[in-house]
Amino acid sequence: MDILIYLIPIALLLGLLALAAFIWSLKSGQYDDLDGAAQRILMDDESHIK
């Protein structure tokens, strides 16, 4: 049971780090264009064809 003294703060710290990373990704625009990458792979890019 003594291990819980260490594990609970570590788990809380990791959860806060994950939350901070998620909020940072939201603010930096990582989720702005969800359909763009899916549509880009279907479009023909003829600038690479010679």
N, C-alpha and C positions, 0 to 999 in steps of 0.2 A: 504493500500500500504506500510505502514511502516513494515509490517511483512516480506516483501521481502528482507529487509536488513538482516534479520536473516536466512530466508529459503534458499536463494541462496548460501551463504557460507556453510551451513550445507549440502546441496545437493552436492556441489562440494567436500566437505570433505568425504562424504560417497562414492561418486564415486571414489575418489582417493584411499580410503581404499579397495574397492572392486577390483580395478585394481591391487593394491599391493598384495592382497591375491591371485589373479589369477596368477600374475607373480611368486609369491613364489611357488605356486603349480606346475607351469611349471618347475621351476628350481629344485624342489625337486623330480621330476620324477613321479608325480601322474598320468600322461597321457602316460607313456611309453608303457605299455602293455594293450591295450584296449581289445584285444581278449582273453587274458589269463584267466580272471575270467569267461568269457562266456564259454570257453572250459572246464575249470576245473569243472564246475557244471555237465557237461555231462559225465565225466570220472568216471569209477568205482574205488572206493578206498576200496580195500578189506582188508586193515589193521585194519578197525574198525569192520569187521565181524568176529565173532568167532564161 
